[in-house]
């Protein structure tokens, strides 16, 4: 269902095993629609909006603004890695069932 009062985000992913694209939320304006259909089984329950929420960045006061930033890069959680593997095990056989789709997904797209 699409809501007209806000932009619709789509859950998109490689599958990671085929082209290295992890699960992520993408605005539908950045998606190119094709006529290819893939019959997917029911996806896991853990695949929801809460999974893709980012942590809020802490605000800095005036003194901290000029101090060297020593924050570490965000780490991928074990839960997210397990969910990616679970989704890949469901999606890869469906992709292989469609003729030439696997090679299409592996090819690099450029304009």
C-alpha positions in Angstrom: 0.0 0.0 0.0 1.3 3.4 -0.9 0.7 6.4 1.3 0.4 9.7 -0.5 1.3 12.0 2.4 4.9 10.8 2.5 7.5 9.2 0.2 7.4 5.4 -0.1 10.5 3.5 0.7 11.2 0.1 -0.7 13.2 -2.6 0.8 15.8 -3.6 -1.8 18.7 -6.0 -1.7 21.1 -7.8 -4.1 20.8 -10.6 -3.1 24.1 -10.1 -1.4 25.4 -13.5 -2.5 24.9 -12.6 -6.2 25.9 -8.9 -6.5 27.0 -7.7 -3.1 24.1 -5.3 -2.4 22.9 -5.6 1.2 19.4 -5.1 2.4 18.5 -1.4 2.6 15.7 1.0 2.3 15.5 2.9 -0.9 13.2 5.7 -2.0 11.1 4.6 -4.9 12.2 7.5 -6.9 15.6 5.8 -7.2 14.3 2.5 -8.4 14.1 1.5 -12.1 11.0 -0.7 -12.6 11.2 -3.6 -15.1 8.7 -6.1 -16.3 10.6 -9.0 -14.7 8.6 -10.8 -12.0 10.1 -13.1 -9.3 7.9 -15.2 -7.1 9.3 -14.9 -3.6 8.2 -16.9 -0.6 7.1 -15.2 2.6 10.0 -13.1 3.9 11.1 -13.2 7.6 9.2 -11.3 10.3 12.3 -9.4 11.3 12.3 -7.4 8.0 10.5 -4.3 9.1 11.0 -0.5 9.4 12.6 -0.7 12.9 15.5 -2.7 11.4 16.5 0.2 9.1 16.2 3.1 11.7 19.4 4.8 12.4 20.5 5.9 15.8 20.2 9.6 16.4 23.5 11.5 16.4 24.3 13.1 19.8 24.1 16.9 19.7 27.3 18.8 20.5 27.5 21.8 22.8 29.7 24.8 22.0 32.8 23.3 23.7 32.6 20.0 22.0 32.2 21.5 18.6 35.9 22.2 18.1 37.2 19.0 19.7 38.6 16.4 17.4 35.9 13.8 16.6 36.9 10.3 17.6 33.7 8.4 16.9 34.0 5.0 15.5 32.4 3.7 12.4 29.0 1.9 12.9 29.3 -1.8 13.0 26.9 -4.2 11.3 25.0 -6.2 14.0 25.0 -10.0 14.1 21.2 -9.9 13.9 21.4 -7.9 10.6 24.0 -10.3 9.1 21.8 -13.3 10.1 18.8 -11.7 8.5 20.7 -11.0 5.3 21.7 -14.7 5.1 18.2 -15.8 5.7 16.8 -13.5 3.0 19.5 -14.7 0.6 18.6 -18.3 1.1 15.0 -17.5 0.2 15.7 -15.1 -2.8 18.6 -16.9 -4.5 16.7 -20.0 -5.6 13.8 -17.7 -6.9 16.3 -15.6 -8.9 18.0 -18.7 -10.4 14.6 -19.9 -11.5 14.2 -16.9 -13.8 16.1 -17.2 -17.1 19.2 -14.9 -17.3 18.2 -12.9 -14.2 21.3 -13.9 -12.2 23.7 -12.6 -14.9 21.6 -9.5 -15.2 21.8 -8.8 -11.5 25.6 -9.4 -11.5 26.2 -6.9 -14.3 27.2 -3.4 -13.4 24.6 -0.7 -14.3 25.8 2.7 -15.5 24.3 5.6 -17.4 
